Amino acid sequence: MRRALHGVLLLDKPLGLSSNQALQRAKRLFNAEKAGHTGTLDPLASGLLPICFGAATKFSQVSLDADKRYIATLGLGRTTTTGDLEGTTLEERAVSIGRAAVEAVLPRFVGSLDQRPPMHSALKHAGRALYEYAREGVQIERAPRAVTVHAIDVLAFEDRSLVLDVRCSKGTYVRTLAEDIGAALGCGAHLAALRRTACGALRVEQAVTIDTLEVLAPAERDALLLAPDALLSDWPAWRLSADEAARFLTGLRRRVEAADAPHVRVYGPDARVLGAAHITAGELIPDRLLSPLEVQSL
């Protein structure tokens, strides 16, 4: 029988598994009733995949909206039909550039950018993923999307391989970024490898692999779970008395003496998280609430 489980698992997703396959394996290992992940990683990408169980799923959008960090390996001198290793070769060129040329080009891709989503992506059109159309040879018009790249740093550069540390907003297609950088360098490029190292304040160094989970005892697995409010750790905290907490959980606004704040994590008198809220004009306004039963089970 599945159990009601509440918490956040920081999973280091391996290569070869889709995000949903990794989610289902974790859900099965924890025997959890309800689970969801907070941002898709392609099978050819590895790294941090936060998985929410139970009450934590109510805060999953926070991780989805958070900035991301990746280690991206660009294969220089080769472009492909998909922009990564899965595609067939479109063109191969000689690579005759130095690190100085790379360092000169990268600032063009830092800041606000308009990116056109790739056809080989999970973005939906008329209810179908774009990659389904791409496999049928059908091209769909895609409007550019505004994204922000906060920083790009060179980690390694040798021969036809360029390794970058990329910090960016949600929705950034690193594969498209790799292709655009390759075009700017004049030699072309594809995304040879991708590893997500951070989602907001969460880091891959805190994560555990599926292989490790499989050999742990159930109690040892449970001990790895973070509290549901781990996804809200960057937000200011607000604590309510027992009476105020009960009213807050019914969705009622509370008068508070505080400056406006777009995001606040709210706790009861026993330090159990009650939900997420915002403060406007002296009112604490609930956004996402746990049920009283969920609060009691934390």
N, C-alpha and C positions, 0 to 999 in steps of 0.2 A: 504494500500500500504506500502511495506517495505521501510525503509529509509536508506540513507547512513549515517552510524554512525561510528565514529573512536575513539577508546579508549580501555582500558584494565579494565576488571572487575575482581576483586579478589573474587572468590566465595568459600564459605565454603561448599563443597559438603557433603550432608548427606549420611548416610548409606542407602543401598537399591537401589540407583540410579546408573546406569552406567554413565561414563563420558559423553557419547554422549547424554543420556537422560537429564542430567543436562544442557549440552550445548543447546539443543533444547528448553528447558524451558526458559533459560535465553534469547536466541535469540528471542523467541516469546514475552517475557515480554518487551524487548527493541524495538521490531518491526524492527529488524536490517536486512539489506540485506545480509551481509556477516559476518560470525563468525566462530571461531575455538578455540579448547582448546589446552593447551600446555603441555600435558602429562597425559596419562591415569591413572585413579584410579579405581581399581576394585569396584564393587557394595558393597563389604564388607568392603571397606576402606572409610574413611571420610577425610575431611581436604581441604587444599588449592588447588584449581583448577583455575589457571589464564585463563580467557577467553578473546580472542582478537576479536575486532570488526573492520571491514574495514581495514584501513591502518595499524593498529597494527598487523594484521595477517602476514605482511611482516617481522616482527621481532620475530615471534613465535618460530623459531628455537633456538633463544637465550635462552629462558626459557626451552625448551626441553633439551638443552645441559648443563644447569646449574646444580650445585650440589643440592641435595635434603636433607631434614631433616624429620625424622619420629619419632613418638612415637609408638613403637611396643610392644604389649603385647604377651608374649609367654605362652602358656599353657603347662606346664611341665608334663612329665609322660605319654603323649599320642601322638602317631603319627597317621597321617591320609593319605588317598590315594591322597589327593590334597595338603597336607601341611598346610591346614587351616581348618576353621570350616565347610566348605562345604562338605568335604570328609568324608567317613566312616572310622571308627577306624581300624587301622592296628595292633596296639599293645598298651597295657597299662602296665606301670611299676610303681613301688613305687618310690617316690621322697624322698631321704634321704641325701640331700646336703645342705650346708649352704652358706651364702653370700660370705664367703671367697673363696669357691670353684668356685663360679660364677666369682668373680673378678679375679681369677687366670686364668680362661679359656678365657675371653673376649679378652685379647691382641692378641691371636692367629688370631683373625678375624679383626684386624685393619691393614690397609696398602693395598698393592696390592694383589688381590685375583683372582683366576680363578674360575668362577661360571658356572655351567652347567644349562642352562635355564630349568625351570620345564616344564613338559608336559602340565600341566594346566596353560598355559599362552597364551597371544595373539600373540606371535611370529609366523611369517608365515613360512610355508614349502609348496612349490609347490602351492602357492596361497591360502592355507587354514591355519587357526589358529591352533596351536598345540593342544589347548583344544578340538577342533573338533575331532582330531584323538584320543585323550585320552578318549573321551566319547564313541568311537567305540572300545576301547580296543586295539588300535594300538599304538605301541611304535615307535618313530622316533629318530634316532641318532642325538644328539645335541652336537655340539662342545662347549667346555668351552669358556667363554668370560672373558676378563680381566676387572675387576672393581676395584674401590678404596673405601675402607671404611676409612673415616678420623678419626672418633671417635665413641666409644660406651660407654655410661654412664648408670649406673643403677639408675633408678628413684624409683623403688619399688620392693620388693621381699618378698612374703608371701605365705607360703604353696606351691601351685602348679602354682603360677602366678609370672612371671618375667616381669617387665616393663622396657624397654630400650629406651634411646634417641640415635638415630642412625643418623650420618651425613655421607653422601656417595655421590659417583659420580652418574651420570645418568646411567641407565641400571642395577642398582643393584637390585636384587630380594631379598627383605627383607624376604619373605617367605622361600626362600632357606637358607638365613642366619639364620633364626630361627631354621630350621631343623638341620643345621650343628652345631649350638651351643648346641642344645639338645643332639645330638649324642656325642659331646665332653664332655658333663656333665654326660653321661652314662645313662640318664633316658629318652631320647627322648623328642621331643617337636613339637608343631604345632603353627602356627601364629593365635592367638585367636582374635586379633584386631590390626588395623593399622590406624594411623592418620598422614597425611602429614602436617607438620608445617611450612615448608619453601621451596621455589624454588629460588635459588640464594639469592638476597637481599630482596625478597618479603616474607612477614610473614603472617601466618594465622590470627594473631591478627588484621590485616588490612582488613580481608575478611568479607563478608556479606552472610547471608543465603538466600536460595530461599524463605523461608517463609517470611522473612523481605522484600525482593524485591516485593513480591506479594501484600503487603499492602501499599506500597509507591505510591505516585503520580508520573506520568511520569517524571516531572521535578526533583523530589527528586531522582529517579533512575539515571537519567543522571548525577546528581551531584556527584554520587559515582564513576564514571568512572575516571580512571587515564589517563593521556596523553599517546599516542602510544609509546613514547620513555621511558616510565616507565620501560620497560624490558631492557633498555640499561643503567640504572642509574649507574652501576658500571664502565662504560667506560669513558675515557676522552672525553671532548667535543671540537669541532672545529667549529668556526664561520666564515662564508664567507660573503663578500660584496654582494650587489644585483646582480652585473654583474657576479661574480664568482658563485653565487648560481644558476643562470639561466643556466650557462654552466655545472655545476655539475649535475643538474637534467637531462641533455641530456646524461649523462654517460661519460663525458669527464674527464680525469685526470687533476688535478691541481698541479702546482709546489708549494711546501711549505717548509719552513725552520723549520723542526722538526725531531726529532729522529723517527726511525721506531716504529710503533705501530700496533699490530695485529687487534685491534678493536678500532674504533673511531665513536662517534655519531656526526653528522654534522648538523649545524643550519644555517639558513639565517640571515640577518641583524635584522629581527623582532623576533628572538628567536623561530621561528617555525622549527621543525625538518624536515630535508630534506631526511635523510636516514642514512645508516650505511656504513662505509668505513674502509680502513686500509691504513697505511702510510708505504711505502717502497722506499728507496733510494731517499728521497725528493719529492715523489709524493703521493698525496692524491687520492686513487683509490677507486671508488664507488663499493660497494658490493650489497646493497639493497636500491633501490630508491623509494620514494613516487612519485606519479604523481603530476604535477602542480596543478591539481584540488583538489587532496587530501591535499596538502599543504595549499591551499587557504581556505579549509573548517575547518582547525584546529583552 
